[in-house]
Amino acid sequence: MARDPRPPHAPDSTSTTPAEWPSQYVGADCASQHAQRCHIRLQFSYLTSIVLAAIVSLAAVAFPNATSSTSSVVSASILVIGLVLTSVSRALRYDNLWSDCRAIAESTKTAAWKYIMRVAPFDDDDTAHKVYTQHLHEIRSSRPTVAALLGRYLPQDPHSITTFMTNIRGMSFSRRREQYLLSRLRDQKQWYSTSASTNSRRASHSFLAVVLLQATAVLYSISRISSASLTIDLVPLLMTLAASVIAWSNLKRYQELGHTYSCAAQELADHETLAANVNDESTFIDIVSQTEGIISREHTIWSIRRNSTVSPVPM
C-alpha cells in the first residue's frame, strides 16, 4: 500500500506501541512482514540465479580450456535452482499472503480509528462495541486462507479494544481531534510523502542503471566490429543484467508508487488543513471518514498491484 524504510508493505508508521492496537492488527502486521520478506527473498534469489547462469555461460566461453562438463553441470544446477525457486514461489504464494495480511492489518487499523473517533457506525456508545467487534470478524473472515499464518503471530492475550483506544474515545472533542491529527493524519501524510520521494528516486536510479547497461552493450557490440581482439561476447550478460533490473523495479513498483503516494500525500495535506481548522464535531467526523477513505483506497490500489511475481527473464 509497501517502517518501504519501513518495508513497503504498509502505509502506517505511527509511533504508538503494538499493545495499543487490536491483536488482529498486531498479528496481521507481523504476518504480513514475514510473508513480505519471504516473497522478496525468493524473487531476489530467482533473479540472482538467472544472472549467475549467464556469468557461468560466459565463463565457459572465456576459458575454453577449462573442463566443459564442469561448466555445464554448474550452469544446469543454477538453472534447476531457478526453476525450483519459481515453483516454490508459485506454490507458497507469499505475495498473496503478504497482500491479504496487509489488507487485514490496514482494515483493522482503519476500523480502530473510526471507533476511536466515533465515526458511524461506531458513534453510539450502546452499540459501538458490538458493531466494532462484528466488523473485525468480517474483516478476518473475508480472507480465510491466511488464518493459519495470522494465528502464529497473534499475542497470547488477544484483545479487540485496548485501554489506549477507550481512553481516546472518552476524551473531549478537541483532544480527540488533536490526537487524530498527530497520530494518524500527519503521520500518514509524512509516510506517503517520504515514500513517494524514496520510490521516485529508486525509479530514477533503476532507469539510469538500465540505460547504462544497454548503452554499454551497444558500445561493446560496435567495438567488437572494429576489434578482432574482443572475442568474448558480453552482450548477453549485460542484457540479462538490464532485464533483471527492470524485473526488480517492476516487482517493487517504484514508478507507480512514487506517483500514487505523492497524490495521496497531497490529499492528506488538504484534509489536515481542514481538520486543524474545524470546530464542529460532526464536520470533523466527516473529515475523518474521508481521510480513512483515502488511506483505504491507496491500500486497495497497492494490494492489487502487489499480487504479481517476477516473470522469467529472457536470456
N, C-alpha and C positions, 0 to 999 in steps of 0.2 A: 501499500500500500504501500523489511524494504522496510539511542544506542545506536541502516546503512551508515557515521561512526558507530552508533547502534547499528546492528545488522540491518539490511534493507527490508527486513521482514515486516516492520510495522511502524506506522506514523504515530507513535506515542512515546514520550520520554519524560513524563512527569517525575519530579524529584521525590514523590511520595514512595513509601516502602510497600512491598507486596502485602504485608499484613493489613494494610488499609483498604484493600480491594477484595472483591469476592473471590473465593477459592477457585471458581470456574475461570476467572480471568488469569489468575496466577498459574494454574495448571496448563491452560491453553497457551499462555505466553511461553512457558518453558518448553512445552511440547513443540511449539512452532519453531523455536530456536534450534531445538535438536534436529527436527526434520530439515530445516534450512541448511544447517551445517552438513548433514549427510548428503543432501542433494547437490550442494555446491562442490563438495569434495569429489563426489562421483563424476560430475561433469568436468571438473578440472583434471581429474585423473584420466578421463577419456581423451580429452584434448591433448594432454601430455603424451599419451600413448601414440597418438597419431603423429605428433612431431618427432618422437623418438624413432618410430618406424621409418620416417623419411630420412632421419640422420643415419640410421643403420644402412639403409639402401644406398645413400650417398657414400658412406664409408666403404661399402663393398666395391664401388666403382673406383674410389680414390686409391684403394690399396688392393689391387687385383692379385697380388702375390699372397695375400692372406688366405686362409682356408675358406673357400667359398661356402662350404657346408655349414661352417660356424655362423657366418653372417646370415645365411638363410634360416638357420634354426632360431637365431636371436630375433630376426625380423618376424618370423612366423609366430614366435612366442609373444612378442609385443602385440601383434595383430589379434591374437587369441585373447590376450588380456583386455584389449579394447572391446572385443566382442562380448566378453563376459561382463565388463562394466556396463555396456549398453543394455544387456539382458537384465542385469541386477537392477539398474535404474528403472527399466520398464516394469519389472515385477514388483518392486517395493513402492514405486510411485511416491517417493519422498516429496516431489514437487506438489502433488495433490494434498498430502498430509500437511505440508508447510502452509499452503494456502487455506485449507479448511480450519486448521487450528488457529491461524491468524484471524480468520473470519469470526470464529467463536470468541477469541480474546477481544477483538475490537468491538463486536456487537455487545458483548458483556460490559465493556468499559462505557460504551455509549449509553446503555440502559442504566448503568450505575449513576452516571452524571445526570441523566434525566430524572432519576429517582431523587437524587440529592437536591436538584434544583426545582423539584415539584412540577415537572413538565407532565402534561397529560400523556398517558392515563395514570400517572403516579401522583396526581395532585391531591387526591382525597386521602387523608390520614387513616380513615377507617378501612379503606380497601387497598391502599398503596402496597402494603407488604405482600398481600396475596397476589395482586396483579403482577407485581415485580418478580416474585419467585416463579410464577407461571411463565412469565416471559423468558426468564433464564432457562427454564425447562424446554421451551420451544426452540430457543437458540441451540441448545445442546442436541435436541432430538432431530434437528434439521440436517445434522451431519453425523449419523450413527457410525459411519465407518472409522471415525477417529476415536471412538470411545475407549478402546484398549490403550492407545497411546496417551490419551488425555488422563486416564486413570493412574498411569505411572507417575504423573507429576503433580497430582492433587496433594495439598497439605494434609497432614494427619488428622487435623481437626477442621473439616470443611465448614465454611460459613458463606451465606449469601449476602448478608447485610452486616457491615462492620460498624464498630463504635465510631470510627472516623466518619463514615457516611451518615450515621444517625446524628452525630454532633453537628455537622454542617447543615443537614436538613433542618435542624431545630434552630438555627441561627436566624437573626433578623434578615430582612431582605437585603439591606446594604452590605452586611457581612457576607452573605451568600454570593452576592454579585461580585464582590472583591475576590472571594475565593475562586470563583469560576474564571474571572479574568486572569488571575495569577497562575493558577494550577492547570487550567485547561486551555483557554483561548490563546493566551500569549505563548504558552508553552508549545502548542501545536503550530502556531504561526512561525515561531522560531525554528521548530523542527523542519517544517516544509521549506522554509527559506534556506536553511543550511543545506538540506538535502538537495534542493534544486540546484544550488551552486556547485555542490560536490558532483552530482550526476552530469551536469553540463560540462564541467571541467574534465571529467573522465571520458565523456563522449568525444571531446576535442582531442584528448591525448590518444584515444583509440583510433580516431580518424587519421591523425598525424602518423601513428605507427604503421597503419595500413598503407598510406601513401608512400612512406619512406621504403617500406619493404617492396612494394610494387615498382617504385622508381628504381630501386637497386636491381631488381630482376630485369627491368628493361635495359638499364645501362650495362649490366653484365652480359646480357644477350648480344648487345651491339658490340661489346668488347671482344666477345668470342669470335665474331665475324672477322675482325681485323687482326686477331692474335691467335696464332696456332698453338701457343704455349698453354692457353686456357682449355685444357682437355676435360676438366671436371664441370659438369653442368649443375650449378647451384640454383637454377631457376625453380625446379620442383620443390626444393626445401623452402626457398623464400616465399613461394606462393602458398605452401602449406602453412607457414607461419602467419601469413596475411589472412588466410581463411580462418585460422584458429582465433586470431584477434577479433575478427568480425563475429565469429560464433560466440565468443565470450562477451563481447559488447552487446550482442542481441540477447544473450541469456540474462545479463544484468539490466537491460533496458535503459541504458544511460540516457540516450537522447529523449526518449518518450517521457521518462520520469523527470528529467530536467525541465521539460516544458509544462507537464501537468502539475508538478509540485510548485512551480513558480506561480501558476494561475491560482492554485489553492491558497498559497501564502498571501497573495493579494486580496483574495476574497475574505480570508480570515482577518486581515488587517482592517478591511472595511467594517466587518462585524465587530471588531474590537473597538473601533471608534464609536459605533452606535451603542454598544453595550456600556461603555465607560461614561456615556453622557445621558443615559436614560434613567429616569427616576420613577417610572411607572412599572410596577412589578409584572403586570400582565404583558406589557410590551417587551420587557426583558426576557420573560419566559419564551415569547415568540422568537426572540433573537437566539436564545439557547437552542431551541428546536431547529432553527435554520442552520446554526453553526454545526450541530451534530449531524445534520443532513449533509453538509459539505464534507465532513470527515468520513461519513459512511459512504458517500459517493466516491470519494477518492480511493477508499479501500476496495470498494467493489471493482473499480477500474483496474486497480493494481492486481487484485486477485485473478481477474480474467486474463490479464497479460502474463501473469506468473505461471499459469498452467502450460508450460512448454519445456521441452528438453532441448539440448544441443543436437542439431541434426548432424549426421556424418559429414565430415569434411572431405571434399574431393581431393584425391592425391594424384 
